[in-house]
Structures are given as C-alpha cells and as structure tokens.
Amino acid sequence: MNKTVAKAWILNCVTVAALAALNTCIVKAEGEPAAAPTPVPLKVGRVLTGEAGMNSRNNRIVVEVENLSEAIEKNKINPRDFVLFLDGRALKGIKAEPVEPVKETNRNLLEFQLRRNAEAKDVWNTLLGRPTTDHRRQMKVSIGRPDQQAIPVDPDKQNFHLRLYHPGWAIGCFIGLVVAIGIFWALARKSTIIRDSGPRNVTPLQRPYSLARFQVAVWFFLVVASFLLIYLITGDYNTLTTQSLILIGIGTATALGAAMIDAGKRDTADSELHALLPEQDKLTAEVAELTNTKIPNLQAKFSSNPPTGTAQELSTLSALKVELAEKQARLVETQKKIADAASGLTKPVTQGFRKDLLTDVNGVSFHRFQMLVWTIVLGFLFCIGVWRSLGMPEFDTTLLALMGISSGTYLGFKIPERQS
C-alpha cells in the first residue's frame, strides 16, 4: 500500500514538473519575439540614364541600387516607398517603379519619372530656377524615404545631367519673341498701335504716343515671355496666375479709360464748336453793321457843318458805341473759346516717344512719371520672380492696389488736362 502511494505521489510530481516546464516554454515563446534580421545596407551606384529632363523625350531616370534585391527579400522592403533625391533634395510624390531586369541576376534597378507636382514644387523651383545659357546641370542622384535622409551615393559611378530645356526650342522661341517685339516696334512707329485715338483732325502718325497703351504692351510681352520660359523648362502650360491677369487688366482698364476721356473731350469740342460758330457769325455781322453803317451814319450828322443831329441821335450814338464795345469783347471771347475747342481736334501732336509719355501741355507731369516708374519697377520684379522660381510672381494686394492707384491718378489728372 505504501509502495502504491509512493509511486502515485512520484507520478504526480513528475506530471506537475512537466506541465510547469511546458508552461514556461510557452510563456517564453510568446513573450520574447524572434530576433529581427539585420538590415541590408543599401548604396546608390550607377545612373543608367545619362541625361533626362521634365520637358524632354527622355523624362525617366533609371538608378542602380546595390543590394536592393537582397533587401527586398530579407527586410521585406517595398521599393515603391522610395522617392527620388536630386542633389540631396527629396522630390516627394515622385516614387520608384521597379524595372524589368536586363539580366536575371540584376534586380537592383529602380525607375523614376520626372514631373512637376505640387508636393515637390519648391524643390523643383530650386533645382530648375535661375536658368542660364547652359541648358543642363550635373546632379547627384539618390533615393530614400520621403521624410528621411537620402541613401549614400557612390560619386565615382555617377555622371548624370538634368536637362533644363531643349536648346533648339529655346533659340527658336527667343528668335520668335525678338521678331515679335521688332514687328511691334515697327508698327508703333508707323501706325497707331500705341498712339492716342485723337486728335481727329491730324494725320495718324502725328498723334502722340499713349502712356496707357504702352503700359498694356509692356505687361503683354512680359507675360508672354514668362509663359514661354516656364513652358520650355517645365512643360507646364497652366502657369498664368490671378495677379498676372490683374496687371494686364489694370493696364487695359487704364487704356480704355484714357480713350474714353479723349473721346469725351472730342465730343465736347464738337458740341462747343457747333454752338459757338453760329454765335461768332452773328456777332461778326452785328459788329460789322455797327462799325460800317449805324455808327458812321450818325457820326456824319454831327460832322456836317452845321451839325444836323439831334440830342436823341446823340444819345443813340453813345449807346451804339457802348454796344459795339460789348459785342467786340464778346466776339473776342467767343473766338478764344472756338480756338480752345478747335485745339481739341488738332492738338496735341507727337513730340517724340519719351516726351509723349512724360509730358503734357505744361511740361513733365508727376502723375505720368509716377505711372511709368511703377510700371518699370514692377515689370523688373516680375522678371526676376519668374527667373528665380519659374512661376508667375504672386504680388501682394498692396502692390496691386498701388498700381491701381497710380493708374487712377493718371486718369484723374487726364480729365482736366488741356490740349494747348
């Protein structure tokens, strides 16, 4: 009996010990994860594409990444998580695309398509901005996570150039723009393309150059040239901004307002002449009658010997002389008004391009000078902004308001501006 109890007790102890050991093994297995595999070191080597660009037939870059295939297998890396790095700058949104291997042993190639997107706009502006006559730039190519450092590069294996623009297209566009400006300048000298619409009674080439129309022409050519430059480099044709349209609109509205003011002055001159010319004819006839008939007839009666004029006729003679003086004064005033009104149909005439833009009948005008200076200053800043960032500049509303005030001042002073 004692032996049976002893055997049962020993069996129970062994069972409990075995279960405890098994439980310990299970807890260790669940609490201690398996050791992670050692990360495979990656390094960017050759760039199989020697030259590529956004607005180019070849807009793809193929990069060889050492140990990429091994890292994909061991570390479970997704190659599509990598983005392109140029000169150490991450181009977010430009993700890798695996390339079908040329050989079965080479699975370390990644391909990137160059495109201008919103995520990488600032980086592209830095890489492509400030273009020069050199149409390409040498750059180091790497890959990496969007929010991490780029993978190390083997500089001895890389010789990649980023093409900014196609030189042939650039030369063609430049020549076309120069030809267009040359044609415009020839038309400006030999036609009324940027001349005032009046005065009416002079030949077209005698009309003065218009400051407002010149302003419209400046902004037109600046926007066209900027549009061509941006398109040549980026291939993006949706580059016009609200501010560039506002600047053209301000110039157009100023030119339209100036034309309306000039037309109003001509209509006023026509109306005044229509009313003043009959009055001048009437006064001229009345003065001639007083001078040649009425007054001489009465004076003859008092000049005879003996005088035959009566006291009443003497009084009439005095009244006629006063009337003659009044009518002569009115005739002089009417003739002056007619001359002023007629000058609106014959003056001003051109005095040369520079003087026409800056002067009126009283000489150099500050409001004209102000408008011309602001047009030149903002035009210069516009060009610098496009050259630096390859985008139409976003002017502050204060600057645009200042441009509008300058144009409004010009129109305001043009209303009372005399023609002679």
Sine and cosine of phi, psi and omega as CSV:
sin_phi,cos_phi,sin_psi,cos_psi,sin_omega,cos_omega
0.00,0.00,-0.67,0.75,-0.02,-1.00
-0.93,0.38,-0.59,0.81,0.00,-1.00
-0.93,0.38,-0.61,0.79,0.01,-1.00
-0.91,0.42,-0.67,0.74,0.02,-1.00
-0.91,0.43,-0.65,0.76,-0.02,-1.00
-0.90,0.44,-0.67,0.74,0.01,-1.00
-0.90,0.44,-0.64,0.77,0.00,-1.00
-0.91,0.42,-0.64,0.77,-0.01,-1.00
-0.91,0.41,-0.66,0.75,0.00,-1.00
-0.90,0.43,-0.66,0.75,0.02,-1.00
-0.89,0.46,-0.66,0.76,0.04,-1.00
-0.89,0.45,-0.67,0.74,0.00,-1.00
-0.89,0.46,-0.67,0.74,0.00,-1.00
-0.90,0.43,-0.65,0.76,0.00,-1.00
-0.90,0.45,-0.71,0.70,0.01,-1.00
-0.88,0.47,-0.67,0.74,0.00,-1.00
-0.90,0.45,-0.65,0.76,0.02,-1.00
-0.91,0.42,-0.68,0.73,0.03,-1.00
-0.90,0.44,-0.65,0.76,0.02,-1.00
-0.89,0.45,-0.67,0.74,0.02,-1.00
-0.90,0.43,-0.66,0.75,0.03,-1.00
-0.89,0.46,-0.68,0.73,0.02,-1.00
-0.89,0.46,-0.64,0.77,0.03,-1.00
-0.89,0.45,-0.66,0.75,0.02,-1.00
-0.89,0.45,-0.64,0.77,0.00,-1.00
-0.91,0.41,-0.70,0.72,0.00,-1.00
-0.88,0.48,-0.67,0.74,0.01,-1.00
-0.91,0.42,-0.64,0.77,-0.01,-1.00
-0.90,0.44,-0.61,0.80,-0.01,-1.00
-0.99,0.16,-0.58,0.82,-0.09,-1.00
-1.00,0.10,-0.40,0.92,-0.04,-1.00
-0.93,-0.38,0.96,-0.27,0.00,-1.00
-0.93,0.38,0.35,-0.94,0.03,-1.00
-0.94,0.35,0.56,-0.83,-0.04,-1.00
-0.89,0.46,0.75,-0.66,0.00,-1.00
-0.94,0.33,0.55,-0.84,0.02,-1.00
-0.93,0.38,0.52,-0.85,-0.01,-1.00
-0.91,0.41,0.77,-0.63,0.00,-1.00
-0.86,0.51,0.69,-0.73,0.03,-1.00
-0.99,0.15,0.82,-0.57,-0.02,-1.00
-0.94,0.35,0.73,-0.69,0.02,-1.00
-0.95,-0.31,0.52,-0.85,0.04,-1.00
-0.50,-0.87,0.73,-0.68,0.00,-1.00
-0.99,0.10,0.83,-0.56,-0.03,-1.00
-0.95,-0.30,-0.93,-0.38,-0.11,-0.99
-0.95,0.32,0.47,-0.88,0.20,-0.98
-0.93,-0.36,0.95,-0.32,-0.09,-1.00
-0.93,0.35,-0.30,0.95,0.06,-1.00
-0.99,-0.12,0.89,-0.47,-0.02,-1.00
-0.97,0.23,-0.51,0.86,-0.03,-1.00
-0.48,-0.87,0.67,-0.74,0.03,-1.00
-0.42,-0.91,0.35,-0.94,0.01,-1.00
-0.38,-0.93,0.29,-0.96,-0.03,-1.00
-0.92,0.40,-0.81,0.58,-0.03,-1.00
-1.00,-0.06,0.89,0.45,-0.09,-1.00
-0.54,-0.84,0.36,-0.93,0.07,-1.00
-0.88,0.48,-0.66,0.75,0.03,-1.00
-0.99,-0.12,0.99,-0.12,-0.02,-1.00
-0.91,-0.42,0.44,0.90,0.01,-1.00
-0.82,-0.57,0.58,-0.82,0.04,-1.00
-0.89,-0.45,0.79,-0.62,0.06,-1.00
-0.94,-0.34,0.83,-0.55,-0.10,-0.99
-0.87,-0.49,0.65,-0.76,0.10,-0.99
-0.99,-0.15,0.82,-0.57,-0.01,-1.00
-0.92,-0.39,0.90,-0.43,-0.02,-1.00
-0.91,0.42,0.70,-0.71,0.04,-1.00
0.94,0.35,0.28,0.96,-0.04,-1.00
-0.91,0.41,-0.71,0.70,-0.04,-1.00
-0.89,0.46,-0.63,0.78,0.02,-1.00
-0.91,0.40,-0.64,0.77,0.01,-1.00
-0.92,0.39,-0.57,0.82,0.04,-1.00
-0.90,0.44,-0.66,0.75,-0.04,-1.00
-0.97,0.26,-0.75,0.66,-0.10,-0.99
-0.99,0.16,-0.68,0.73,-0.09,-1.00
-0.98,-0.18,0.06,1.00,0.03,-1.00
0.82,0.58,0.70,0.72,0.01,-1.00
-0.99,0.16,0.70,-0.72,0.10,-1.00
-1.00,-0.09,0.93,-0.36,-0.06,-1.00
-0.88,0.47,-0.37,0.93,0.00,-1.00
-0.96,0.28,-0.14,0.99,0.06,-1.00
-0.98,0.17,-0.22,0.97,-0.03,-1.00
-0.99,0.13,0.57,-0.82,0.12,-0.99
-0.89,-0.47,0.26,-0.97,-0.04,-1.00
-0.99,0.14,0.63,-0.78,0.11,-0.99
-0.87,-0.49,0.78,-0.63,0.11,-0.99
-0.86,-0.51,0.85,-0.53,-0.06,-1.00
0.79,0.61,0.63,0.77,0.07,-1.00
0.98,0.18,0.11,0.99,-0.02,-1.00
-0.94,-0.33,0.77,-0.64,-0.04,-1.00
-0.99,0.17,0.78,-0.63,0.07,-1.00
-0.99,-0.15,1.00,0.07,-0.07,-1.00
-0.90,0.44,0.63,-0.78,-0.01,-1.00
1.00,-0.06,-0.27,0.96,0.04,-1.00
-0.99,-0.17,1.00,0.03,-0.12,-0.99
-1.00,-0.07,0.34,-0.94,-0.08,-1.00
-0.96,0.28,0.48,-0.87,0.12,-0.99
-0.79,-0.62,0.87,-0.49,0.01,-1.00
-0.85,0.52,0.57,-0.82,-0.04,-1.00
-0.95,-0.30,0.66,-0.75,0.10,-0.99
-0.88,0.47,0.81,-0.59,-0.11,-0.99
-0.91,0.42,0.59,-0.81,0.08,-1.00
-0.94,0.34,-0.64,0.77,0.09,-1.00
-0.84,-0.54,0.36,-0.93,-0.02,-1.00
-0.91,0.42,-0.45,0.89,-0.05,-1.00
-0.99,0.10,-0.13,0.99,-0.05,-1.00
-0.92,-0.39,0.98,-0.18,0.05,-1.00
-0.85,-0.53,0.52,0.85,-0.08,-1.00
-0.95,-0.31,0.38,0.93,-0.07,-1.00
-0.98,-0.21,0.67,-0.74,0.12,-0.99
-0.79,-0.61,0.57,-0.82,-0.02,-1.00
-0.86,-0.50,0.61,-0.79,0.02,-1.00
-0.76,-0.65,0.72,-0.69,0.07,-1.00
-0.99,-0.11,0.83,-0.56,-0.02,-1.00
-0.98,0.20,0.83,-0.56,0.06,-1.00
-0.44,-0.90,0.46,-0.89,-0.02,-1.00
-1.00,-0.06,0.92,-0.39,-0.01,-1.00
-0.86,-0.51,0.18,-0.98,-0.06,-1.00
-0.92,0.39,-0.58,0.81,-0.05,-1.00
-0.90,0.43,-0.58,0.82,-0.07,-1.00
-0.94,-0.33,0.34,0.94,-0.09,-1.00
-0.87,0.50,-0.72,0.70,-0.04,-1.00
-0.91,0.42,-0.62,0.79,0.01,-1.00
-0.92,0.39,-0.68,0.74,0.04,-1.00
-0.88,0.47,-0.62,0.78,0.02,-1.00
-0.88,0.48,-0.63,0.78,0.03,-1.00
-0.93,0.36,-0.67,0.75,-0.05,-1.00
-0.95,0.30,-0.59,0.81,-0.11,-0.99
-0.97,-0.23,-0.27,0.96,-0.06,-1.00
-0.92,0.39,0.23,-0.97,-0.03,-1.00
0.84,0.55,0.78,0.63,0.00,-1.00
-0.91,0.42,0.51,-0.86,0.03,-1.00
-0.82,-0.58,-0.22,-0.98,0.03,-1.00
-0.95,0.32,-0.32,0.95,0.09,-1.00
-0.98,0.19,0.89,-0.46,-0.15,-0.99
-0.99,0.10,0.04,1.00,0.04,-1.00
-0.56,-0.83,0.36,-0.93,-0.04,-1.00
-0.72,-0.69,0.70,-0.71,0.04,-1.00
-0.98,0.21,0.72,-0.69,-0.06,-1.00
-0.61,-0.79,0.44,-0.90,0.10,-0.99
-1.00,-0.01,0.73,-0.69,-0.06,-1.00
-0.95,-0.31,0.73,-0.68,0.07,-1.00
-0.55,-0.83,0.02,-1.00,0.05,-1.00
-0.72,-0.69,0.18,-0.98,0.03,-1.00
0.16,-0.99,0.06,-1.00,0.10,-1.00
-0.96,0.29,0.49,-0.87,-0.07,-1.00
-0.84,0.54,-0.59,0.81,-0.08,-1.00
-0.95,-0.32,0.37,0.93,0.00,-1.00
-0.79,-0.61,0.06,-1.00,0.03,-1.00
-0.96,0.29,0.39,-0.92,0.03,-1.00
-0.95,0.31,0.48,-0.88,0.07,-1.00
-0.93,0.37,0.61,-0.79,-0.02,-1.00
-0.82,0.57,0.49,-0.87,-0.07,-1.00
-0.88,-0.48,0.60,-0.80,0.15,-0.99
-1.00,-0.05,0.99,-0.15,-0.12,-0.99
-0.91,0.41,-0.40,0.92,-0.04,-1.00
-0.95,0.32,-0.32,0.95,-0.04,-1.00
-0.99,-0.16,0.02,1.00,-0.10,-1.00
-0.91,-0.42,0.67,-0.74,0.12,-0.99
-0.50,-0.87,0.94,0.35,-0.08,-1.00
-0.96,-0.29,0.65,-0.76,0.06,-1.00
-0.85,-0.52,0.76,-0.65,0.10,-1.00
-1.00,0.00,0.88,-0.48,0.00,-1.00
-0.99,0.16,0.81,-0.59,0.02,-1.00
-0.99,0.14,-0.69,0.73,-0.04,-1.00
-0.36,-0.93,0.30,-0.96,0.05,-1.00
-1.00,0.09,0.87,-0.49,-0.09,-1.00
-0.86,0.51,-0.59,0.81,0.00,-1.00
-0.90,0.44,-0.72,0.70,0.03,-1.00
-0.91,0.42,-0.62,0.78,-0.01,-1.00
-0.90,0.45,-0.69,0.72,0.01,-1.00
-0.90,0.43,-0.67,0.74,0.02,-1.00
-0.88,0.48,-0.70,0.71,0.01,-1.00
-0.91,0.41,-0.63,0.78,0.01,-1.00
-0.90,0.43,-0.71,0.71,0.02,-1.00
-0.89,0.45,-0.68,0.74,0.02,-1.00
-0.88,0.47,-0.65,0.76,0.02,-1.00
-0.92,0.39,-0.66,0.75,0.03,-1.00
-0.89,0.45,-0.67,0.74,0.02,-1.00
-0.89,0.46,-0.67,0.74,0.00,-1.00
-0.89,0.46,-0.67,0.74,0.02,-1.00
-0.92,0.40,-0.63,0.77,0.04,-1.00
-0.89,0.45,-0.69,0.73,0.04,-1.00
-0.89,0.45,-0.67,0.74,0.01,-1.00
-0.88,0.48,-0.69,0.73,-0.02,-1.00
-0.91,0.41,-0.63,0.78,0.05,-1.00
-0.90,0.44,-0.66,0.75,0.05,-1.00
-0.91,0.41,-0.59,0.81,0.01,-1.00
-0.90,0.45,-0.56,0.83,-0.01,-1.00
-0.99,0.14,-0.50,0.87,-0.14,-0.99
-0.92,-0.40,0.11,0.99,0.03,-1.00
-0.58,-0.82,-0.12,-0.99,-0.04,-1.00
-0.98,-0.22,0.44,0.90,-0.12,-0.99
-0.89,0.46,-0.57,0.82,0.08,-1.00
-0.80,-0.60,0.48,0.88,0.07,-1.00
-0.98,-0.20,0.34,-0.94,0.06,-1.00
-0.89,0.46,0.40,-0.92,0.01,-1.00
-0.97,0.24,-0.22,0.97,0.02,-1.00
-0.72,-0.70,0.02,-1.00,0.03,1.00
-0.95,0.30,0.32,-0.95,-0.15,-0.99
-0.98,0.20,-0.64,0.77,-0.15,-0.99
-1.00,-0.02,0.62,0.78,0.12,-0.99
-0.71,-0.71,0.30,-0.96,0.04,-1.00
-0.93,0.38,0.47,-0.88,-0.04,-1.00
-0.81,0.58,-0.62,0.78,-0.05,-1.00
-0.98,0.22,-0.13,0.99,0.10,-1.00
-1.00,0.03,-0.16,0.99,0.00,-1.00
-0.95,0.31,0.57,-0.82,-0.05,-1.00
-0.96,0.28,0.41,-0.91,0.09,-1.00
-0.93,0.36,0.60,-0.80,-0.06,-1.00
-0.99,-0.14,0.83,-0.56,0.05,-1.00
-0.90,0.44,-0.65,0.76,-0.02,-1.00
-0.91,0.42,-0.68,0.73,0.00,-1.00
-0.94,0.35,-0.55,0.83,0.08,-1.00
-0.89,0.46,-0.64,0.77,0.04,-1.00
-0.88,0.47,-0.69,0.73,0.05,-1.00
-0.86,0.51,-0.68,0.73,-0.01,-1.00
-0.90,0.44,-0.65,0.76,0.01,-1.00
-0.86,0.50,-0.77,0.64,-0.04,-1.00
-0.93,0.36,-0.54,0.84,0.03,-1.00
-0.88,0.47,-0.77,0.64,-0.04,-1.00
-0.94,0.34,-0.55,0.83,0.05,-1.00
-0.90,0.43,-0.70,0.72,-0.01,-1.00
-0.92,0.38,-0.66,0.75,0.01,-1.00
-0.90,0.44,-0.72,0.69,0.00,-1.00
-0.89,0.46,-0.67,0.75,0.01,-1.00
-0.91,0.42,-0.67,0.74,0.02,-1.00
-0.86,0.51,-0.70,0.72,0.00,-1.00
-0.91,0.42,-0.67,0.74,0.00,-1.00
-0.88,0.47,-0.73,0.68,-0.02,-1.00
-0.90,0.44,-0.66,0.75,-0.01,-1.00
-0.92,0.38,-0.64,0.77,0.00,-1.00
-0.86,0.51,-0.59,0.81,-0.09,-1.00
-1.00,0.00,-0.68,0.74,-0.13,-0.99
-0.97,-0.23,-0.35,0.94,-0.10,-1.00
0.97,0.26,0.14,0.99,-0.03,-1.00
-1.00,-0.09,0.83,-0.55,0.01,-1.00
-0.95,-0.31,0.06,1.00,0.09,-1.00
-0.99,-0.16,0.89,0.46,-0.14,-0.99
-0.91,-0.42,-0.10,0.99,0.03,-1.00
-0.94,0.35,0.70,-0.71,-0.03,-1.00
-0.94,-0.35,0.23,-0.97,0.04,-1.00
-0.88,0.47,-0.63,0.78,-0.02,-1.00
-0.90,0.43,-0.64,0.77,0.02,-1.00
-0.91,0.42,-0.61,0.79,0.06,-1.00
-0.93,0.37,-0.59,0.81,0.04,-1.00
-0.90,0.44,-0.66,0.75,0.00,-1.00
-0.89,0.45,-0.70,0.72,0.06,-1.00
-0.90,0.43,-0.62,0.78,0.01,-1.00
-0.90,0.43,-0.62,0.78,0.03,-1.00
-0.89,0.46,-0.72,0.70,0.02,-1.00
-0.89,0.46,-0.68,0.74,0.00,-1.00
-0.91,0.42,-0.68,0.73,0.01,-1.00
-0.90,0.44,-0.61,0.79,0.03,-1.00
-0.90,0.43,-0.70,0.71,0.02,-1.00
-0.89,0.45,-0.65,0.76,0.03,-1.00
-0.91,0.42,-0.68,0.73,0.03,-1.00
-0.89,0.45,-0.66,0.75,0.03,-1.00
-0.90,0.44,-0.65,0.76,0.03,-1.00
-0.90,0.44,-0.63,0.78,0.02,-1.00
-0.92,0.40,-0.64,0.77,0.03,-1.00
-0.90,0.43,-0.70,0.72,0.02,-1.00
-0.89,0.45,-0.65,0.76,0.02,-1.00
-0.91,0.42,-0.62,0.78,0.05,-1.00
-0.89,0.45,-0.63,0.77,0.03,-1.00
-0.91,0.42,-0.63,0.78,0.02,-1.00
-0.92,0.39,-0.66,0.75,0.04,-1.00
-0.90,0.44,-0.63,0.77,0.04,-1.00
-0.90,0.43,-0.66,0.75,0.01,-1.00
-0.90,0.44,-0.66,0.75,0.03,-1.00
-0.89,0.46,-0.68,0.73,0.00,-1.00
-0.91,0.42,-0.69,0.73,0.00,-1.00
-0.90,0.44,-0.69,0.73,0.02,-1.00
-0.90,0.43,-0.62,0.78,0.01,-1.00
-0.88,0.47,-0.53,0.85,0.00,-1.00
-1.00,0.01,-0.55,0.83,-0.13,-0.99
-0.99,0.13,-0.56,0.83,-0.05,-1.00
-0.89,0.46,-0.71,0.70,0.08,-1.00
-0.88,0.47,-0.61,0.80,0.02,-1.00
-0.91,0.41,-0.61,0.79,0.05,-1.00
-0.89,0.45,-0.69,0.73,0.01,-1.00
-0.88,0.47,-0.65,0.76,-0.01,-1.00
-0.91,0.42,-0.71,0.70,0.00,-1.00
-0.91,0.42,-0.63,0.77,0.01,-1.00
-0.88,0.47,-0.68,0.73,0.01,-1.00
-0.91,0.41,-0.66,0.75,0.00,-1.00
-0.92,0.40,-0.67,0.74,0.03,-1.00
-0.90,0.43,-0.64,0.77,0.01,-1.00
-0.90,0.43,-0.64,0.77,0.02,-1.00
-0.91,0.42,-0.69,0.72,0.01,-1.00
-0.91,0.41,-0.66,0.75,-0.09,-1.00
-0.96,0.27,-0.61,0.79,-0.15,-0.99
-0.99,-0.16,-0.33,0.94,-0.11,-0.99
-0.82,-0.57,-0.92,0.39,-0.17,-0.99
-0.89,0.45,-0.81,0.58,-0.06,-1.00
-0.91,0.41,-0.72,0.69,0.03,-1.00
-0.86,0.51,-0.61,0.79,0.00,-1.00
-0.89,0.45,-0.69,0.72,0.03,-1.00
-0.93,0.36,-0.64,0.77,0.01,-1.00
-0.90,0.44,-0.51,0.86,0.00,-1.00
-0.91,0.41,-0.56,0.83,0.03,-1.00
-0.92,0.39,-0.56,0.83,-0.01,-1.00
-1.00,0.04,-0.19,0.98,0.02,-1.00
-1.00,-0.06,-0.21,0.98,-0.01,-1.00
-0.96,0.30,0.27,-0.96,-0.01,-1.00
-0.82,-0.58,0.94,-0.34,0.00,1.00
-0.98,0.18,0.39,-0.92,0.01,-1.00
-0.86,0.52,0.64,-0.77,-0.01,-1.00
-0.94,-0.35,-0.05,1.00,-0.04,-1.00
-0.97,0.26,0.53,-0.85,0.01,-1.00
-1.00,-0.10,0.12,-0.99,0.02,-1.00
-0.90,0.43,-0.61,0.79,0.00,-1.00
-0.91,0.41,-0.64,0.77,0.04,-1.00
-0.91,0.41,-0.56,0.83,0.06,-1.00
-0.90,0.44,-0.66,0.75,0.06,-1.00
-0.90,0.43,-0.66,0.76,0.03,-1.00
-0.89,0.45,-0.64,0.77,0.02,-1.00
-0.88,0.48,-0.68,0.74,0.02,-1.00
-0.90,0.44,-0.66,0.75,0.01,-1.00
-0.91,0.41,-0.61,0.80,0.02,-1.00
-0.92,0.40,-0.59,0.80,0.03,-1.00
-0.91,0.41,-0.64,0.77,0.05,-1.00
-0.90,0.43,-0.68,0.73,0.02,-1.00
-0.88,0.47,-0.64,0.77,0.02,-1.00
-0.88,0.48,-0.69,0.72,0.00,-1.00
-0.89,0.45,-0.66,0.75,0.01,-1.00
-0.90,0.43,-0.71,0.70,-0.02,-1.00
-0.92,0.39,-0.59,0.81,0.06,-1.00
-0.90,0.44,-0.64,0.77,0.04,-1.00
-0.91,0.42,-0.68,0.73,0.03,-1.00
-0.90,0.43,-0.61,0.79,0.02,-1.00
-0.90,0.43,-0.67,0.75,0.03,-1.00
-0.89,0.45,-0.70,0.71,0.01,-1.00
-0.90,0.44,-0.65,0.76,0.01,-1.00
-0.91,0.41,-0.66,0.75,0.03,-1.00
-0.90,0.45,-0.58,0.81,0.05,-1.00
-0.91,0.40,-0.69,0.72,0.03,-1.00
-0.89,0.46,-0.63,0.77,0.03,-1.00
-0.90,0.44,-0.65,0.76,0.02,-1.00
-0.90,0.44,-0.67,0.74,0.03,-1.00
-0.90,0.44,-0.69,0.72,-0.01,-1.00
-0.92,0.39,-0.65,0.76,0.00,-1.00
-0.92,0.40,-0.49,0.87,0.00,-1.00
-0.90,0.44,-0.47,0.88,0.05,-1.00
-0.92,0.40,-0.29,0.96,0.03,-1.00
-0.98,-0.19,-0.15,0.99,-0.02,-1.00
-0.80,-0.59,-0.20,0.98,-0.02,-1.00
-0.68,-0.73,0.39,-0.92,0.01,1.00
-0.99,0.12,0.30,-0.95,0.09,-1.00
-0.90,-0.43,0.33,-0.95,-0.09,-1.00
-0.90,0.44,0.64,-0.77,0.10,-1.00
-0.87,-0.49,0.29,0.96,-0.07,-1.00
0.93,-0.36,0.44,-0.90,-0.12,-0.99
-0.85,0.53,-0.78,0.62,-0.07,-1.00
-0.90,0.44,-0.72,0.69,-0.03,-1.00
-0.92,0.39,-0.60,0.80,0.01,-1.00
-0.89,0.46,-0.59,0.81,-0.02,-1.00
-0.96,0.27,-0.55,0.84,-0.17,-0.99
-0.97,-0.26,-0.29,0.96,-0.16,-0.99
-0.87,-0.50,0.41,-0.91,0.23,-0.97
-0.83,-0.56,-0.35,-0.94,-0.06,-1.00
-0.90,0.43,-0.39,0.92,-0.03,-1.00
-0.99,-0.12,0.07,1.00,-0.01,-1.00
0.94,-0.34,-0.36,-0.93,-0.02,-1.00
-0.90,0.43,0.77,-0.64,-0.04,-1.00
-0.96,-0.28,0.71,-0.71,-0.03,-1.00
-0.91,0.41,-0.62,0.79,-0.03,-1.00
-0.91,0.40,-0.54,0.84,0.08,-1.00
-0.95,0.33,-0.69,0.73,0.02,-1.00
-0.87,0.48,-0.68,0.74,0.00,-1.00
-0.88,0.47,-0.71,0.70,-0.02,-1.00
-0.90,0.43,-0.65,0.76,0.00,-1.00
-0.92,0.40,-0.67,0.74,-0.02,-1.00
-0.90,0.43,-0.69,0.72,0.00,-1.00
-0.91,0.40,-0.56,0.83,0.06,-1.00
-0.90,0.44,-0.68,0.74,0.00,-1.00
-0.93,0.37,-0.69,0.72,-0.04,-1.00
-0.90,0.44,-0.77,0.64,-0.01,-1.00
-0.92,0.39,-0.55,0.83,0.07,-1.00
-0.90,0.44,-0.64,0.76,0.04,-1.00
-0.91,0.42,-0.72,0.70,0.03,-1.00
-0.89,0.45,-0.59,0.81,0.04,-1.00
-0.88,0.48,-0.72,0.70,-0.01,-1.00
-0.90,0.43,-0.69,0.73,0.01,-1.00
-0.88,0.47,-0.67,0.74,0.01,-1.00
-0.88,0.47,-0.68,0.74,0.02,-1.00
-0.91,0.41,-0.67,0.75,-0.02,-1.00
-0.91,0.43,-0.62,0.79,-0.05,-1.00
-0.97,0.23,-0.70,0.71,-0.19,-0.98
-0.91,-0.41,-0.05,1.00,-0.02,-1.00
0.82,0.57,0.69,0.72,0.05,-1.00
-0.43,-0.90,0.50,-0.86,0.07,-1.00
-0.90,0.44,0.80,-0.60,-0.06,-1.00
-0.87,0.49,0.56,-0.83,0.07,-1.00
-0.99,-0.15,1.00,-0.04,-0.01,-1.00
-0.95,0.33,0.56,-0.83,0.07,-1.00
-0.92,0.40,0.50,-0.86,-0.01,-1.00
-0.88,0.48,-0.45,0.89,0.03,-1.00
-0.91,0.42,-0.68,0.74,0.02,-1.00
-0.91,0.42,-0.67,0.74,0.03,-1.00
-0.90,0.44,-0.62,0.79,0.04,-1.00
-0.91,0.42,-0.63,0.78,0.03,-1.00
-0.89,0.45,-0.64,0.76,0.05,-1.00
-0.90,0.45,-0.66,0.75,0.03,-1.00
-0.91,0.42,-0.64,0.77,0.03,-1.00
-0.90,0.44,-0.65,0.76,0.02,-1.00
-0.88,0.48,-0.69,0.73,0.02,-1.00
-0.93,0.37,-0.63,0.78,0.03,-1.00
-0.90,0.43,-0.61,0.79,0.05,-1.00
-0.89,0.45,-0.66,0.75,0.03,-1.00
-0.86,0.50,-0.71,0.70,0.00,-1.00
-0.92,0.38,-0.62,0.79,0.00,-1.00
-0.89,0.46,-0.66,0.75,0.02,-1.00
-0.97,0.22,-0.33,0.94,0.00,-1.00
-0.96,0.27,-0.45,0.90,-0.04,-1.00
-0.87,0.48,-0.77,0.63,0.01,-1.00
-1.00,0.04,0.08,1.00,-0.07,-1.00
-0.89,0.46,0.82,-0.57,0.00,-1.00
-0.98,0.21,0.44,-0.90,-0.01,-1.00
-1.00,-0.06,-0.27,0.96,-0.03,-1.00
-0.49,-0.87,0.00,0.00,0.00,0.00
